[in-house]
Amino acid sequence: MIKIHYHSDCPFFAGCENMLINFFNSEKFRKTHDISFSYRYSVKYSQEFNLRIERPLPVYPLFFLDFSDFSFFDRRLLNRLAILFFRLSLTAFVFLYQIFTLFRLFRKIKPNILHINNGGYPGALSARAAVIAAKLAGIPKVLMVVNNLALDYKRFPRIFDYPIDILVRKLTDLFITGSQVASLQLISVLKLSAEKVNAIHNGISLKKTSSFKKITKKRLGLENFSGVIFGVVALLIERKGHQVLLDAIKNIVEDRIVLDDHFMVLIEGEGPLLKDLRNFVIENKLSTWIKFVGTEDNIVDFMSILDILVLPSIRDEDFPNVIIEAMALSKPVIASRLAGTPEQVIDGVTGILFRPRKSKELSDAICYLVNHPIKRVEMGQAGLIRFKEKFTCQRALNNYSDIYTKLLEI
């Protein structure tokens, strides 16, 4: 039995955490792998983790300080250079403390493999600290999963990560990304050999619906609506591209391309842009076509009433789980052609891809699917077939199991 310890550092249970739950909840996987888990403690993450976990395992919450937010400094008293110096000093202290804490934990657990789940690269500080702590503790193999496109050194603060990046590059035995695009970016940034990076598509185990479609539509005030329902499932933050979608809807309405009752867009989620997005809808008289529904407790219930999923992201995506969730539900997908989305959506077959920020292209895609009901069904069916072939939970688990075995044989 292979002994694997997983480590993650995320302030909330983001999409990049979902693959961890596949490992933890799979009875088949647990029969051949002895697993444990550590994470940087936060109340929100702990609550969301506990809601998802079905099978008990050894869990180690770690109380690491987070100095990522320096907004409490008065810029009138401290110039940027002083703030940068203070930040680097604190980061160095925290980094050494994290290495020491993780070293003690790893010496206690003594796994064969450390699997680090990192949101991106450089990502979380403790993810990089874990690499160094693992080698100091004598863990035979270290694997880091990078769930987004790696940042290069064009941004000034990234220059100070360079010494740590050298250590991470040297001490990590294998990097895993969710897409081929992310692999190429990571190879470029860290100057890695191609053999040291492997792309494994994430898989999902879809939750069951908790209510009938008719009930969900009634709850959302759509029981009498017979038009095409589009939906967005994403945090209301700038990089998710909600404004691009609103601009696209505005174009459709102003040009009278489709009739008023032919479509509706449901925006699920919360976030800092909620007020601005709502104001845009009100100011441009788009409330007939756009509805904000807040956070849905069971996202499968929400997605089950959609005809089409839209993901209009403009940057910082890799392999969005929400796309393969829609495919599993036989929903066609309209998504920006960004990072790993072309590896998920086959343009014209399982959905439509458009260039990021191009609201006119998004308008065209929406209108096309509103006016072609048979094509919507065909795309949804093709998406389900592709999901079953490529993106199931078990397929992803099998791929990782093979990687673990091969890693220990090297």
C-alpha positions in Angstrom: 0.0 0.0 0.0 1.4 3.4 -1.0 1.4 6.0 1.8 0.5 9.4 0.5 0.2 12.7 2.4 -1.8 15.5 0.7 -1.2 19.2 1.6 -3.2 22.2 0.4 -3.4 25.9 1.2 -6.5 27.8 0.1 -8.6 30.3 1.9 -11.8 28.7 0.7 -12.8 25.5 -1.0 -12.1 26.5 -4.6 -12.5 24.3 -7.7 -8.9 23.2 -7.5 -9.7 21.5 -4.2 -12.3 19.2 -5.7 -9.9 16.6 -7.0 -8.7 16.1 -3.4 -12.2 15.0 -2.4 -12.1 12.4 -5.2 -9.0 10.9 -3.5 -10.5 11.0 0.0 -14.0 9.7 -0.8 -13.1 6.9 -3.2 -13.5 3.5 -1.6 -11.5 1.8 -4.4 -8.6 4.3 -4.2 -8.5 4.1 -0.4 -8.0 0.3 -0.5 -4.6 0.7 -2.2 -3.5 4.0 -0.7 -2.9 5.0 2.9 -3.7 8.7 2.9 -3.6 11.7 5.2 -4.2 15.4 4.7 -2.9 18.8 6.0 -4.1 22.3 5.2 -3.8 25.9 6.3 -6.7 26.4 8.7 -9.5 28.8 8.1 -13.0 28.5 9.4 -14.5 28.7 5.9 -12.2 26.1 4.4 -12.8 23.7 7.3 -16.6 24.0 7.1 -16.6 23.4 3.4 -14.2 20.5 3.7 -16.2 18.8 6.4 -19.4 19.1 4.3 -17.8 17.3 1.4 -15.8 14.5 3.2 -17.6 11.1 3.3 -14.8 8.8 4.6 -12.7 9.7 7.6 -9.0 10.1 7.3 -6.2 11.7 9.4 -6.4 15.5 9.0 -4.0 18.1 10.3 -5.2 21.7 10.2 -2.2 24.0 10.4 -2.3 27.5 11.8 -0.2 29.6 9.5 -0.3 33.4 9.4 -1.3 35.0 6.2 0.4 38.3 5.3 -0.9 38.5 1.7 -3.1 41.5 2.5 -1.1 44.7 3.3 -4.0 47.1 2.9 -3.8 48.0 6.6 -0.7 50.0 5.9 -1.2 53.8 5.6 0.5 54.7 2.3 1.0 58.2 3.6 3.3 57.0 6.3 5.2 54.3 4.5 6.3 54.5 0.9 6.1 51.5 -1.3 9.7 50.5 -0.9 9.4 50.4 2.9 6.2 48.3 2.6 8.0 45.9 0.2 10.9 45.5 2.6 8.6 44.9 5.5 6.6 42.4 3.5 9.6 40.5 2.4 10.9 40.3 6.0 7.6 39.0 7.2 7.4 36.5 4.4 10.8 35.2 5.1 9.9 34.7 8.8 6.6 33.0 7.9 8.3 30.8 5.3 10.9 29.5 7.7 8.2 28.8 10.3 6.1 26.9 7.8 9.1 24.8 6.8 9.8 23.9 10.4 6.1 23.1 11.2 5.7 21.0 8.0 9.1 19.2 8.6 7.9 18.1 12.1 4.6 16.9 10.6 6.2 15.0 7.8 8.7 13.3 10.1 5.8 12.1 12.1 3.7 10.8 9.2 6.6 9.4 7.0 4.7 9.1 3.7 6.2 7.6 0.5 4.8 10.5 -1.5 3.9 14.1 -0.7 1.2 15.4 -3.0 1.0 19.2 -2.8 -2.1 20.8 -4.2 -1.3 24.3 -5.3 -3.8 26.8 -6.7 -1.3 28.2 -9.2 2.4 29.0 -9.3 3.9 30.4 -7.2 0.6 30.0 -5.4 0.5 29.5 -1.7 3.6 30.1 0.3 3.1 26.9 2.4 2.9 24.8 -0.8 6.5 25.8 -1.6 7.6 25.4 2.0 6.2 21.9 1.9 8.6 21.0 -0.9 11.6 22.0 1.2 10.2 20.5 4.4 9.6 17.2 2.6 13.1 16.8 1.4 14.5 17.7 4.8 12.2 15.1 6.4 13.4 12.4 3.9 10.1 11.9 2.0 11.2 9.9 -1.1 9.0 11.6 -3.7 7.4 15.1 -3.9 4.7 15.9 -6.4 3.2 19.3 -6.9 -0.1 19.9 -8.7 -0.4 23.4 -10.3 -4.0 24.3 -11.0 -3.5 27.4 -13.0 -1.1 29.1 -15.4 2.2 29.9 -13.8 3.1 33.6 -13.4 6.3 34.7 -15.1 8.8 37.3 -13.7 7.4 40.3 -15.6 5.6 41.5 -12.5 8.2 43.2 -10.2 7.4 41.3 -6.9 7.8 37.9 -8.7 11.6 38.6 -8.9 11.9 38.0 -5.2 10.4 34.5 -5.6 13.3 33.4 -7.9 15.6 31.8 -5.2 12.6 29.8 -3.8 11.6 28.8 -7.3 15.1 27.4 -7.9 14.7 25.2 -4.8 11.2 24.1 -5.7 12.3 23.2 -9.3 15.2 21.1 -7.9 13.5 19.4 -5.1 10.1 18.6 -6.7 10.2 15.2 -8.5 7.1 15.8 -10.7 4.8 18.6 -11.5 1.2 17.9 -12.5 -1.1 20.4 -14.4 -4.7 20.2 -15.4 -4.0 21.0 -19.1 -1.3 20.9 -21.7 -1.3 24.7 -21.9 -0.6 25.0 -18.2 2.2 22.4 -18.6 3.9 24.5 -21.3 3.6 27.6 -19.3 5.1 26.0 -16.2 8.0 24.5 -18.2 8.7 28.0 -19.6 8.6 29.8 -16.3 10.6 27.3 -14.2 12.8 26.2 -17.0 11.8 22.6 -16.5 12.5 19.6 -18.7 9.4 18.2 -20.4 9.9 14.9 -18.5 9.3 16.7 -15.2 5.8 17.8 -16.0 2.7 15.8 -16.7 -0.8 17.0 -17.7 -3.7 15.0 -16.1 -7.2 16.2 -16.7 -9.3 16.6 -13.5 -12.3 14.3 -13.1 -15.5 14.8 -11.2 -18.0 12.8 -9.4 -21.2 14.6 -9.9 -23.5 15.1 -6.9 -27.2 14.0 -7.3 -30.0 16.5 -7.6 -31.9 17.1 -4.4 -35.1 18.4 -6.1 -37.0 18.1 -9.4 -36.4 20.6 -12.2 -39.9 21.9 -11.8 -39.4 22.7 -8.2 -36.1 24.4 -8.8 -37.6 26.5 -11.6 -40.5 27.5 -9.3 -38.1 28.5 -6.5 -36.2 30.7 -9.0 -39.4 32.3 -10.3 -39.2 30.6 -13.7 -42.1 28.1 -13.6 -43.9 29.9 -16.5 -40.8 30.7 -18.5 -40.5 28.6 -21.7 -37.5 30.3 -23.4 -33.9 29.2 -23.4 -32.1 29.4 -20.1 -28.4 30.3 -20.0 -26.4 30.1 -16.7 -23.1 31.3 -15.3 -21.6 29.5 -12.2 -18.6 31.5 -11.0 -17.5 33.9 -8.3 -18.4 37.5 -9.1 -14.9 38.6 -9.7 -13.3 40.4 -12.6 -11.4 37.5 -14.1 -14.6 35.5 -14.6 -15.7 37.9 -17.3 -19.3 38.6 -16.2 -19.0 42.1 -17.6 -18.3 40.6 -21.0 -21.5 38.6 -20.8 -23.5 41.6 -19.8 -22.1 43.6 -22.7 -23.1 40.7 -25.0 -26.6 40.7 -23.7 -26.8 44.5 -24.1 -25.8 44.1 -27.7 -28.5 41.4 -28.3 -31.2 43.5 -26.7 -30.3 46.8 -28.5 -30.1 45.1 -31.9 -33.3 43.2 -31.3 -31.7 40.0 -32.5 -34.0 37.7 -30.6 -37.4 38.3 -29.0 -37.7 39.3 -25.4 -39.1 36.0 -24.1 -36.7 33.8 -26.0 -33.9 33.6 -23.4 -32.9 34.3 -19.9 -29.5 34.5 -18.2 -29.1 33.3 -14.6 -26.0 34.4 -12.8 -25.2 32.2 -9.8 -22.7 33.2 -7.1 -21.5 36.0 -4.9 -18.5 38.3 -4.9 -17.2 41.8 -4.8 -18.6 42.8 -8.2 -22.2 42.0 -7.4 -23.2 45.6 -6.8 -21.5 46.9 -9.9 -23.0 44.2 -12.1 -26.4 44.7 -10.7 -26.2 48.5 -11.3 -25.1 47.9 -14.9 -28.2 45.6 -15.5 -30.5 48.3 -14.0 -29.0 51.2 -15.8 -29.2 49.4 -19.1 -32.7 48.0 -18.5 -31.6 44.4 -18.8 -33.5 42.9 -15.9 -35.9 41.2 -18.2 -33.1 39.0 -19.5 -30.7 38.8 -16.5 -31.3 37.5 -13.1 -28.9 37.2 -10.1 -29.7 34.1 -8.0 -27.1 34.2 -5.3 -25.2 31.1 -4.2 -27.0 27.8 -4.8 -26.6 25.2 -2.1 -26.8 22.3 -4.6 -25.2 23.5 -7.8 -26.4 20.4 -9.7 -30.0 21.4 -9.0 -29.3 24.8 -10.5 -27.4 23.5 -13.5 -30.1 20.9 -14.2 -32.6 23.6 -15.3 -30.1 25.3 -17.6 -30.1 24.8 -21.4 -26.6 26.1 -21.8 -23.7 26.9 -19.5 -21.7 30.1 -20.2 -18.2 30.7 -18.8 -16.9 34.1 -20.2 -13.6 34.2 -18.2 -11.0 36.7 -19.4 -7.8 35.3 -17.6 -6.4 33.0 -14.9 -8.2 29.9 -15.9 -6.8 26.4 -16.5 -9.3 23.5 -16.5 -12.6 24.8 -15.0 -14.5 22.0 -13.3 -17.8 23.7 -14.0 -17.4 23.0 -17.7 -17.1 19.3 -17.2 -20.0 19.4 -14.7 -22.2 20.9 -17.4 -21.0 18.2 -19.9 -21.9 15.5 -17.4 -25.4 16.9 -17.3 -25.6 17.0 -21.2 -25.4 20.8 -21.3 -23.7 22.5 -24.3 -21.1 25.0 -23.1 -20.2 28.5 -24.4 -16.7 29.4 -23.1 -13.9 31.8 -23.8 -11.0 30.1 -25.6 -8.6 30.3 -22.7 -5.9 28.0 -21.3 -7.4 24.4 -21.0 -11.0 25.1 -22.2 -10.2 24.0 -25.7 -9.1 20.6 -24.2 -12.6 20.4 -22.7 -15.0 21.9 -25.2 -14.8 20.8 -28.9 -15.8 24.0 -30.7 -19.0 23.4 -32.8 -19.4 19.9 -31.4 -19.9 20.0 -27.6 -20.3 23.8 -27.5 -18.9 27.1 -28.8 -15.6 28.8 -28.0 -15.0 32.5 -28.4 -12.1 34.8 -27.9 -11.7 36.3 -24.4 -13.3 39.8 -24.0 -15.0 39.6 -27.4 -18.6 40.3 -26.4 -19.7 40.4 -30.1 -18.5 36.8 -30.6 -20.3 35.8 -27.3 -23.5 37.5 -28.6 -23.3 35.5 -31.8 -22.9 32.3 -29.9 -25.8 33.0 -27.6 -28.1 33.9 -30.5 -27.0 30.8 -32.5 -28.0 28.4 -29.7 -31.2 30.3 -29.0 -32.2 29.8 -32.6 -31.0 26.2 -33.1 -32.7 23.9 -30.6 -31.7 20.7 -32.3 -28.1 21.8 -32.3 -28.3 22.4 -28.5 -29.5 18.9 -28.0 -26.8 17.4 -30.2 -24.0 19.4 -28.5 -25.3 18.3 -25.1 -25.3 14.7 -26.0 -21.8 14.9 -27.6 -20.6 16.6 -24.4 -21.9 13.8 -22.2 -20.1 11.2 -24.4 -16.9 13.2 -24.2 -17.3 13.5 -20.4 -17.7 9.7 -20.0 -14.6 9.1 -22.1 -12.3 11.8 -20.7 -13.4 13.4 -17.4 -14.9 11.0 -15.0 -13.7 10.8 -11.4 -12.5 7.2 -11.8 -10.5 8.0 -14.9 -8.6 10.8 -13.1 -8.0 8.5 -10.1 -6.6 5.8 -12.3 -4.3 8.3 -14.0 -3.0 9.5 -10.6 -2.6 5.9 -9.3 -0.4 5.1 -12.3 1.7 8.3 -11.7 2.2 7.4 -8.1 3.4 3.9 -8.9 5.7 5.1 -11.7 7.1 7.8 -9.4 8.2 5.3 -6.8 9.8 3.1 -9.4 12.2 5.8 -10.6 
